Structures are given as structure tokens and as C-alpha cells.
Amino acid sequence: MAKLAIVGGKPVRRKPFPAWPAYSNQEARALLRVLRSRNWGGYPFPNAHASTFAARFAKAHGAKYGIALANGTVAIEVALKAIGIKPGDEVIVPAYTWEGTVGPVLLLNAVPVFVDVDPHTYCLDARRIEKAITPKTRAILPVHLAMNFADLDEILRVARARNIAVIEDCAHAHGGQWRGKGAGASGDLGCFSFQSSKIITAGEGGAVITSNLEFYECAQSYVNCGRASVSDEFRHRLIGFNYRITEFQAAILEVQLERMPKQAKTRQANMEHFEKRIRGTPGLAFLKRDKRVTRLAAYQYVFKYVPENFGGIPRAAFLGALEMEGIPCDGLFYEPVYRSALFPVDPTDFPALSWGRPEPLNLKSLYHSPVSERAAYEEAVWLPHHLFLGSRKDADDIANAVLKVCENINELRDLKHPAIARKAMSRAERPRIEKRQW
Ligand SMILES: Cc1ncc(COP(=O)(O)O)c(C=O)c1O
């Protein structure tokens, strides 16, 4: 019997996977050009590379306008501001996402309303939205993750009937398409992150795209200290901040955007091969592939480990064993935001949580989202996209390791191992020395 690496056997793989971020001399040359130009910052806004990149990025996703800015969290804040979110407004958000989807809602003194995710996609469950709508609902903020899109048909139907804005969080969906339309272009605005782990990256960075000139102007002004936008047709004056991106970042992103389609093709082919190899494995389950997703965006490959089918052996043991076989992986990639240690909401900091109520809203105790909780604490397995940027042999190694751990799962029963303890830790608890940056 093959012995699992975690109990002293030979690991499936010792060779590292393709490193991420990927770069070439093109990035080096682009950086040097900016360096020599001495035109480094985001001002005058939008600066040369920032403007070119933003226009190309928006076009690649089928939107008229794009703004490159500091990061994805700020992108969401800017989008909320652009639709005119006001203190006390409510914004519907999925429970299962990064805290950065929700933080900006609170920052603007609006109120996040958590809705559970769909068990087949792990994205905002559109069937639950109507029940969460109140007269204060101003926006719905779906997040497209796990190689899926939230059901935009249903979300837009519900939103349009009530004049509610839709802001798509596309931090995992660069290059993806829903019914032939780019991520972020179906809703009123789309928000992207270019943080280190993302499909294209400049270390940090973000973008907002839209086809609505008024939203674009507001967003531009907010990102650029409240200054008039380039067109300034609507003449909205507002207090803005410096959320500009640097020319170094934008120049790198121009190169990365060009490389994105080729990488997406490789990634998709390897992921499909991997999935074919492990589909049908007793105990594993798979998310839905919706035909309306006409182009895949694969930030992470996500599948389900069903502990009940493995005699109750917890996911952390499966993941610890998989990691020891040489496969980087994660389980507690996201927590239901309301339960996360990275979301310690004190209502005195966010007055809208108390307005018109006998007691302030306690976001931690108010919500229970069973699908999100199960995904977060029991079943979701996340494999980073760069594992799939190499050869078919790499994808075979990942599949062989998954199959090996499943077949020898009993070796993990009651096992105590630091790799397992690490896999049980939430992101907030993880030591800062962890090698991977996400
Ligand atoms: C779903 C989601 N939304 C928002 C963000 C925020 O992006 P950033 O880290 O660039 O601020 C991220 C980034 O990790 C994300 O994954």
C-alpha cells in the first residue's frame, strides 16, 4: 500500500510548480521605461500607462470606461460611491467572500446584508436575494468565484425591477464571460483586484469598469482627490481621495493583460484534465459548470471534500496530507465574513448599524448561512491557479496526489501533525511567516 508522505511515505511531487507571479523581460523593460521617464505616479490623472491599461482592460471585458486604481478593496468603495450610496443604505453581499468585499460597505456607513451562497457554485444565491431586499436596499454586490459566476440573469432581473444597482466583484474573474459579456460589464460597475495572487497582478492594484458615463465620472473624481474628471459632463463635486495607481504598476499590468489569454488557455486545459482524472472519486464532489459562463476565469480550482464520505476524517487532515504530497492547497480560504476574525465590527465605529433600532445590528450573531459555513469549515478545497500553468504532467501530479490521499485516507485517522494543525487555522491565525502570500 502506498504510504502517505505525511506518515513518512514518498511524496507524489517534490518539484515546485510554476512560480507566481510570472514575469518576463517584457515587465523588466516596461519598468525600466517608467523609471527612466521619471513619470512615476498617478498624477496627472489618469497618467499615461494607467489610462492606456484601464481603457484596454475595460475593452477586454466589454465595458466603455475603465479606471485603474490602488487595489480591489478601494475599487469596491469607489463603485459604491459612484452609484451614490448613502449612510444607512443596505447592500446585499454574499456571506462567502473575502472581507474586502464587505469592508467598504461599512466604511461608507452603509449596512451589509449577508445572503448565503449557492451550493452548486459557491457564489451569491440569487434565489435568496428577493427575501433580503428592503426599502433601504441600494445595491447588490455579487462575487464571481470558484470558476463560476453568480447567476447574473436572476440578479439583474431582481435588481432592474426595483432600481437597485449591481456591482460585480470580479477579483477572481479577470477575462471571464457570462453569456459572451465580460466579467463586470453586465452590472452597473465591475471591480477587479491585481493583488499578488490574482490572475494578472502588479503586486497590488485594482480597476473599476463601467459603461455608464456618470458613474465613471464620479468614480474618477473620487479616485483623484475630488478633482473634475476628464469629461466632467455631470459636474458632480465630491470629497475624493488619492486612490491612484502608479505608472510602474500600470506598465506591468499592460504586459500581464496581453499575456492573460494564453495563460487562461493553458490553465483551463490543465484544470479540465485534472478534473477528468478525479471526477467520480468517491467522497469528492464538484461545483456546477454553468453553460452561461461562456469563458472561464479560473483564479482557483475549487472542489468539495465530503468528510462524511471519508468516515468523518476532517478536511484539515486531507489538506495537510495533500500538502505533504507536494501540492499547495487551502481550505479555510474564505470564512463567512460575519464570522471572520478579520471582521471585528464594533457598532460604535459604524453608526448606521444602530439607526432606527433598539439595539445595534450584531452582524456576528444575526447571520447563519449554512452553505457558506459548510464550504468554509468543512468541504471546500482551493487549489491556486498557478499550479495549472505548467504541463499536463503537473496536472497529473495534482490528480495523483488527490487520488492517493483519498485512497489512503485511513492513515490520517486521529493523526496529529503540524501540517494538519496549520490547515485547520483560519487566515487571521496563520503565522505571518507562511511562505505563500495569499
Ligand atoms: C473577492 C475579493 N474581493 C475583493 C478583494 C480585494 O482586493 P485587494 O486585495 O486588491 O484589495 C479580493 C482580494 O483578495 C477578493 O478576493
The ligand as a Gaussian input file, in Angstrom:
#p B3LYP/6-31G(d) Opt

LIG

0 1
 C      -13.364000      38.501000      -3.747000
 C      -12.432000      39.617000      -3.448000
 N      -12.916000      40.865000      -3.328000
 C      -12.123000      41.915000      -3.066000
 C      -10.769000      41.756000      -2.910000
 C       -9.951000      42.953000      -2.550000
 O       -8.859000      43.151000      -3.378000
 P       -7.497000      43.794000      -2.845000
 O       -6.797000      42.765000      -2.035000
 O       -6.768000      44.147000      -4.087000
 O       -7.843000      44.985000      -2.042000
 C      -10.207000      40.495000      -3.053000
 C       -8.752000      40.318000      -2.918000
 O       -8.222000      39.454000      -2.342000
 C      -11.057000      39.380000      -3.309000
 O      -10.563000      38.172000      -3.435000

